[in-house]
Amino acid sequence: MKLDVCSNLASLSPASWDLLVGDGCPFLEWGWLASLEESGCVTPTTGWLPQHLTLWDADRLVGACPLYVKTHSQGEFVFDHGWAEAAERAGIRYYPKLLAAIPFTPATGARFLVHPDADRLSVTRTLVSALQDICQRGFSSAHVNFCLPEEADLLSSLGFARRTGYQFQWVNPGWRTFDDYLQGFRSKRRIQIKRERRELAAQGIEITPYAGAAIPDELFRPMFQLYKATIDKLYWGRQYLNLDLFALLRQRWKHRLCFLVAQRAGQVVAGAFTVRKGDTLYGRYWGTFEEVRYLHFNVCYYAGISYCLDERITRFEPGAGGEFKYLRGFTPHATESMHFIADARLDRAVRDYLGRERAAVVQEIDWLDAQSPLKKTST
C-alpha cells in the first residue's frame, strides 16, 4: 500500500475514482469534482487547494479522500468562523486548515472512499491516520464535513470532535401522486399550497423538467445566468461557480442533471438546477429573472416533489436552509461533521461548545417533529 497526494483530479482515471464512489453521493464523482477544478472554481486562488489523499495497491487505486487546504471558511456550510476568531484571540493561527468535503455542497456522503474489493475499515483507518498526521505537521485543524454516520462514529473513536446539525429533506412515505402529497397535510397548509400553485397558472407560467440527455444544450447558459442573478440580488451572496463549469457539466455530467424550468410563452422566467442519482434528487441552485409571487416555492419545492413522484424518487434533499421547506413537508434530518483540532486549548473550547450545541440541535429537531404541518399518520 502506498499513500499519495493528488493536486489535480484530472490526472486520475475517472473510472478508477468513480469505482470508489459507487452508488454514493453524485457530488463525489470525478465528473463533478474535476469540473470544479478545471473550470477554476476550486483553485488556490479561490482559497481551495486540492490535496486529495489517495491510497494505492501497486497500480490500483483502493482508497481516496477528497481533501482541500483552505485559507478561509467560505463555501463549507458548517460554520467555524467563531472558532477562527477564538483561535486568533488566543494567538493560534487557524488558517490554513484541512477540509475533507465537497466544495460548495452540503450533501451527506462518504468522505473516505474505498474500492469495493478492499477492506473498508482498514483503508479508512489508513486515510484517517494520514489526515491526522498531515494536520499535526503544520495545520490548525482537519474538518470532515457532512460525512456518513458510520464514518462519524469511527472518527469519534480516533479523536475527532462531533458536530451535529440538521437539514430539511422530503422523504416519500408512500405517496404516488401530488394529490396524495397534499392529503398528507393538515387542512390549513393544504389550502395554502393549493393557493400557491394556482398563482402560477394565473401568471401564465408553466414548469417543465428537463433531465439528462433531454436537456437542450442552449439551456445551460440561461441556467448559469439564473444562478448568478440570485447571487447578485443577495448582499451576502458569493459567486462560487462560473460559466465554464456549466459548459463542462454539459459535456461530461449531463446524465446527472435535471433542470426545472419555469417558462411563460416559451421564455425562461426562472429555473432550478437539481441533480439526480438513484432514488435521490438533490436541489442545488435556483434563480429568477422577474419577481412573481410564490414562484420560488413552485420551482424549488413543488416542481421537485412532482418530479420525484413521477419518477418514483423517494428522497429529495434541497440543501441548506429552512422554514420554507419545513412548511411544505420537508422534515428535519440530522447531519454529522467531525473536527480534529491540533491545539489542545482550542480543542477543549470547541468540544465544550459542540456539546452544548448538539443538545440544542436535538431539542430543536424534536420540537420541529412535534409541530409538523404533516398529519401524524403520514410521517
C-alpha positions as CSV (number, residue, x, y, z in Angstrom):
1,M,0.0,0.0,0.0
2,K,1.2,3.5,-0.9
3,L,-0.2,6.9,0.1
4,D,0.0,9.8,-2.3
5,V,-1.4,13.3,-2.6
6,C,-3.2,14.3,-5.8
7,S,-3.3,18.1,-6.6
8,N,-5.2,17.6,-9.9
9,L,-8.0,15.2,-10.2
10,A,-7.7,15.3,-14.0
11,S,-4.5,13.2,-13.5
12,L,-6.5,10.3,-12.2
13,S,-8.7,7.9,-14.2
14,P,-12.4,8.9,-14.0
15,A,-13.3,5.2,-14.0
16,S,-10.9,4.3,-11.1
17,W,-12.2,7.2,-9.0
18,D,-15.9,6.6,-9.7
19,L,-15.4,2.9,-8.8
20,L,-14.7,4.0,-5.3
21,V,-17.7,6.3,-5.2
22,G,-20.1,3.5,-6.5
23,D,-23.7,4.2,-5.7
24,G,-22.8,7.0,-3.3
25,C,-23.4,10.8,-3.4
26,P,-23.1,12.1,-7.0
27,F,-21.1,15.1,-6.0
28,L,-18.2,12.8,-5.1
29,E,-17.9,11.6,-8.7
30,W,-14.9,12.6,-10.8
31,G,-17.2,14.5,-13.3
32,W,-18.3,17.0,-10.6
33,L,-15.1,17.4,-8.6
34,A,-12.7,17.5,-11.6
35,S,-15.0,20.0,-13.3
36,L,-14.9,22.3,-10.3
37,E,-11.1,22.3,-10.6
38,E,-10.8,22.6,-14.4
39,S,-13.2,25.5,-14.5
40,G,-11.3,27.5,-11.9
41,C,-14.0,27.4,-9.3
42,V,-11.7,25.3,-7.0
43,T,-8.1,26.6,-7.1
44,P,-5.5,28.1,-4.7
45,T,-6.6,31.5,-6.0
46,T,-10.2,30.9,-4.7
47,G,-8.9,29.5,-1.4
48,W,-9.3,25.9,-2.3
49,L,-6.1,24.0,-2.8
50,P,-6.8,20.3,-3.9
51,Q,-4.7,17.9,-1.9
52,H,-6.7,14.7,-2.4
53,L,-5.4,11.7,-0.4
54,T,-5.1,8.5,-2.5
55,L,-4.1,5.0,-1.4
56,W,-2.7,2.6,-3.9
57,D,-2.2,-1.2,-4.0
58,A,0.5,-1.4,-6.7
59,D,-1.2,0.5,-9.6
60,R,-4.7,0.1,-8.4
61,L,-6.5,2.9,-6.6
62,V,-8.1,1.4,-3.5
63,G,-8.9,4.4,-1.4
64,A,-9.3,8.2,-1.5
65,C,-10.3,11.2,0.5
66,P,-11.4,14.5,-1.3
67,L,-9.2,16.9,0.6
68,Y,-8.5,20.7,0.3
69,V,-6.2,23.1,2.0
70,K,-8.4,26.1,2.9
71,T,-7.4,29.7,3.6
72,H,-10.9,30.8,4.6
73,S,-14.2,29.1,5.7
74,Q,-16.4,30.1,2.8
75,G,-18.5,27.6,0.9
76,E,-18.5,24.9,3.6
77,F,-22.0,25.2,5.2
78,V,-20.5,24.0,8.5
79,F,-19.7,27.4,10.0
80,D,-16.5,27.7,12.1
81,H,-15.9,31.4,11.8
82,G,-16.3,31.7,15.6
83,W,-13.6,29.1,16.1
84,A,-11.2,31.1,13.9
85,E,-11.9,34.3,15.8
86,A,-11.3,32.5,19.2
87,A,-8.1,31.0,17.8
88,E,-6.9,34.4,16.8
89,R,-7.6,35.9,20.2
90,A,-5.6,33.1,21.8
91,G,-2.7,33.6,19.4
92,I,-3.3,30.4,17.5
93,R,-3.1,30.5,13.7
94,Y,-6.3,29.0,12.3
95,Y,-5.6,29.2,8.5
96,P,-4.6,27.3,6.5
97,K,-6.7,24.3,7.6
98,L,-7.6,21.0,6.1
99,L,-11.1,20.2,4.8
100,A,-12.4,16.8,3.7
101,A,-15.7,17.7,1.9
102,I,-17.4,18.6,-1.3
103,P,-16.8,22.2,-2.2
104,F,-19.9,24.4,-2.0
105,T,-22.2,21.4,-1.5
106,P,-23.8,20.5,1.9
107,A,-24.7,16.9,0.8
108,T,-24.0,14.0,3.1
109,G,-21.8,11.2,1.6
110,A,-18.7,9.2,2.2
111,R,-15.6,11.2,2.8
112,F,-13.3,8.2,2.8
113,L,-13.8,6.3,-0.5
114,V,-12.9,2.6,-0.7
115,H,-12.6,0.2,-3.6
116,P,-15.4,-2.4,-3.4
117,D,-12.9,-5.3,-3.1
118,A,-10.8,-3.6,-0.4
119,D,-11.2,-3.9,3.4
120,R,-13.3,-0.8,4.2
121,L,-12.3,-0.4,7.8
122,S,-8.6,-0.9,7.1
123,V,-8.5,1.6,4.2
124,T,-10.5,4.2,6.1
125,R,-8.2,3.9,9.1
126,T,-5.2,4.4,6.9
127,L,-6.6,7.5,5.3
128,V,-7.7,9.0,8.6
129,S,-4.3,8.4,10.1
130,A,-2.7,10.2,7.2
131,L,-5.1,13.1,7.6
132,Q,-4.3,13.5,11.3
133,D,-0.5,13.2,10.6
134,I,-0.6,15.9,7.9
135,C,-2.7,18.1,10.2
136,Q,-0.2,17.8,13.0
137,R,2.7,18.8,10.7
138,G,1.5,22.3,10.1
139,F,-2.2,22.9,10.1
140,S,-4.6,24.1,12.9
141,S,-7.3,21.6,12.2
142,A,-8.8,19.0,9.9
143,H,-12.6,19.0,9.2
144,V,-14.7,16.2,7.7
145,N,-18.0,17.8,6.8
146,F,-21.3,16.0,6.1
147,C,-19.8,12.5,6.5
148,L,-21.7,9.3,6.8
149,P,-22.9,8.3,10.3
150,E,-20.6,5.2,10.4
151,E,-17.6,7.4,9.4
152,A,-18.6,9.8,12.2
153,D,-18.6,7.0,14.8
154,L,-15.1,5.8,13.6
155,L,-13.7,9.3,13.6
156,S,-15.1,10.0,17.1
157,S,-13.2,6.9,18.4
158,L,-10.0,8.3,16.7
159,G,-10.0,11.7,18.5
160,F,-12.3,13.8,16.3
161,A,-15.0,16.0,17.9
162,R,-18.5,15.5,16.6
163,R,-20.8,18.3,15.4
164,T,-24.4,17.6,14.8
165,G,-26.6,19.8,12.6
166,Y,-29.8,19.2,10.5
167,Q,-31.3,19.7,7.1
168,F,-34.8,19.6,5.8
169,Q,-35.4,16.7,3.4
170,W,-38.5,15.3,1.7
171,V,-39.0,11.6,2.2
172,N,-41.9,9.9,0.4
173,P,-43.8,7.7,2.9
174,G,-45.7,6.0,0.0
175,W,-47.4,8.8,-1.9
176,R,-47.9,8.1,-5.6
177,T,-49.5,11.4,-6.8
178,F,-49.3,15.1,-5.9
179,D,-52.9,14.8,-4.5
180,D,-51.6,12.1,-2.2
181,Y,-48.9,14.5,-1.0
182,L,-51.5,17.2,-0.4
183,Q,-53.6,14.9,1.6
184,G,-50.7,14.3,3.9
185,F,-51.0,17.9,5.3
186,R,-53.3,19.4,7.9
187,S,-56.1,21.4,6.3
188,K,-54.6,24.9,6.7
189,R,-51.3,24.1,5.0
190,R,-53.1,22.1,2.2
191,I,-55.3,25.1,1.3
192,Q,-52.2,27.4,1.3
193,I,-50.3,25.1,-1.1
194,K,-53.2,24.9,-3.5
195,R,-53.4,28.7,-3.4
196,E,-49.7,29.0,-4.2
197,R,-50.0,26.5,-7.1
198,R,-53.0,28.4,-8.6
199,E,-51.0,31.7,-8.6
200,L,-48.5,30.3,-11.1
201,A,-51.3,29.3,-13.5
202,A,-52.8,32.8,-13.2
203,Q,-49.5,34.2,-14.3
204,G,-49.4,32.0,-17.3
205,I,-46.2,30.2,-16.2
206,E,-45.6,26.5,-16.6
207,I,-42.7,24.5,-15.1
208,T,-41.1,21.7,-17.2
209,P,-38.4,19.2,-16.1
210,Y,-35.6,18.6,-18.5
211,A,-33.4,15.6,-17.4
212,G,-30.2,14.0,-18.7
213,A,-29.9,13.8,-22.5
214,A,-33.2,15.6,-22.9
215,I,-31.7,18.9,-21.6
216,P,-31.3,21.2,-24.6
217,D,-27.7,22.5,-24.8
218,E,-29.0,26.0,-25.1
219,L,-30.4,25.9,-21.6
220,F,-27.1,25.8,-19.9
221,R,-26.2,29.5,-20.4
222,P,-29.6,30.8,-19.0
223,M,-29.3,28.3,-16.1
224,F,-26.0,29.9,-15.2
225,Q,-27.5,33.4,-15.6
226,L,-30.3,32.4,-13.2
227,Y,-27.8,31.2,-10.7
228,K,-25.8,34.4,-11.0
229,A,-29.0,36.5,-10.7
230,T,-29.7,35.1,-7.3
231,I,-26.1,35.7,-6.1
232,D,-26.3,39.3,-7.4
233,K,-29.5,40.0,-5.5
234,L,-28.2,39.0,-2.1
235,Y,-25.9,41.3,-0.3
236,W,-24.3,38.2,1.4
237,G,-24.2,36.2,-1.9
238,R,-20.9,34.8,-3.1
239,Q,-20.4,33.6,-6.6
240,Y,-18.6,30.3,-6.3
241,L,-19.4,28.9,-9.8
242,N,-18.7,30.2,-13.3
243,L,-20.0,29.7,-16.8
244,D,-17.0,27.4,-17.6
245,L,-18.3,24.9,-15.0
246,F,-21.7,24.8,-16.6
247,A,-20.0,24.1,-20.0
248,L,-18.0,21.3,-18.6
249,L,-21.1,19.8,-16.9
250,R,-22.9,19.9,-20.2
251,Q,-20.1,17.9,-21.8
252,R,-19.4,15.3,-19.2
253,W,-22.1,15.3,-16.5
254,K,-25.4,15.9,-18.3
255,H,-26.7,12.5,-17.3
256,R,-26.9,13.5,-13.7
257,L,-28.7,16.8,-14.2
258,C,-32.3,17.8,-14.1
259,F,-33.3,21.4,-14.8
260,L,-36.8,22.5,-13.6
261,V,-37.6,25.4,-15.9
262,A,-40.4,27.9,-15.5
263,Q,-41.5,29.5,-18.8
264,R,-44.1,31.9,-20.0
265,A,-44.9,31.9,-23.7
266,G,-41.7,30.0,-24.4
267,Q,-39.4,32.4,-22.5
268,V,-37.4,31.3,-19.4
269,V,-38.6,33.1,-16.3
270,A,-36.9,31.0,-13.6
271,G,-35.3,27.7,-13.0
272,A,-33.8,25.2,-10.5
273,F,-30.6,23.3,-11.0
274,T,-31.0,19.8,-9.5
275,V,-29.0,16.5,-9.6
276,R,-30.4,13.0,-9.6
277,K,-28.7,9.7,-8.7
278,G,-30.5,6.5,-7.8
279,D,-33.5,7.2,-5.6
280,T,-32.5,10.8,-4.5
281,L,-32.9,14.2,-6.1
282,Y,-30.6,17.0,-4.9
283,G,-31.6,20.6,-5.1
284,R,-28.7,22.9,-5.7
285,Y,-29.3,26.4,-7.3
286,W,-32.2,28.5,-8.4
287,G,-32.8,31.9,-9.9
288,T,-35.4,34.1,-11.5
289,F,-35.4,36.9,-14.0
290,E,-38.5,38.5,-12.5
291,E,-40.3,38.6,-9.2
292,V,-43.5,36.5,-9.2
293,R,-45.5,35.7,-6.1
294,Y,-44.9,32.1,-4.9
295,L,-42.6,31.4,-7.9
296,H,-39.8,30.2,-5.6
297,F,-41.9,27.7,-3.8
298,N,-43.3,26.3,-7.1
299,V,-40.0,26.0,-8.9
300,C,-37.8,24.8,-6.0
301,Y,-40.2,22.6,-4.0
302,Y,-43.5,21.7,-5.7
303,A,-41.9,21.0,-9.1
304,G,-39.2,18.9,-7.5
305,I,-41.7,16.9,-5.5
306,S,-43.8,16.4,-8.6
307,Y,-40.8,15.1,-10.5
308,C,-39.9,12.8,-7.6
309,L,-43.4,11.4,-7.6
310,D,-43.5,10.9,-11.4
311,E,-40.0,9.2,-11.4
312,R,-40.6,7.2,-8.2
313,I,-37.8,9.0,-6.4
314,T,-38.1,8.6,-2.7
315,R,-35.9,11.3,-1.3
316,F,-35.5,15.0,-2.2
317,E,-32.6,16.8,-0.5
318,P,-32.9,20.6,-1.3
319,G,-29.7,21.6,0.6
320,A,-29.3,24.2,3.4
321,G,-31.9,26.5,4.8
322,G,-35.1,26.0,6.5
323,E,-38.6,27.2,7.4
324,F,-40.0,27.5,3.8
325,K,-39.1,23.8,3.3
326,Y,-40.5,22.8,6.6
327,L,-43.9,24.3,5.9
328,R,-44.1,22.2,2.7
329,G,-43.5,18.8,4.1
330,F,-39.7,18.7,4.4
331,T,-38.7,17.1,7.7
332,P,-35.5,17.7,9.8
333,H,-32.7,15.1,9.4
334,A,-29.5,15.1,11.4
335,T,-26.2,15.7,9.7
336,E,-22.7,14.9,11.1
337,S,-19.4,16.6,10.7
338,M,-16.2,15.7,12.5
339,H,-13.3,18.0,13.6
340,F,-9.7,17.3,14.6
341,I,-8.1,20.3,16.4
342,A,-4.4,20.2,16.8
343,D,-4.0,22.7,19.6
344,A,-5.3,21.2,22.9
345,R,-6.6,24.6,24.2
346,L,-8.7,25.2,21.2
347,D,-9.8,21.6,21.1
348,R,-11.2,21.8,24.7
349,A,-13.1,25.0,23.9
350,V,-14.5,23.6,20.7
351,R,-15.6,20.3,22.4
352,D,-17.3,22.3,25.2
353,Y,-19.2,24.4,22.6
354,L,-20.2,21.4,20.5
355,G,-21.6,19.5,23.4
356,R,-24.0,22.4,24.2
357,E,-24.8,23.0,20.6
358,R,-25.6,19.3,20.0
359,A,-28.1,19.2,22.9
360,A,-29.8,22.3,21.4
361,V,-30.0,20.7,18.0
362,V,-31.5,17.5,19.2
363,Q,-34.1,19.5,21.2
364,E,-34.9,21.6,18.1
365,I,-35.4,18.6,15.9
366,D,-37.7,17.1,18.5
367,W,-39.7,20.3,18.6
368,L,-40.0,20.5,14.8
369,D,-41.2,16.9,14.6
370,A,-43.8,17.6,17.2
371,Q,-45.1,20.8,15.4
372,S,-45.0,19.3,11.9
373,P,-47.6,20.6,9.4
374,L,-47.9,17.0,8.2
375,K,-50.6,14.7,9.6
376,K,-49.1,12.3,12.2
377,T,-50.4,9.3,10.2
378,S,-48.4,10.3,7.1
379,T,-44.9,10.5,8.7
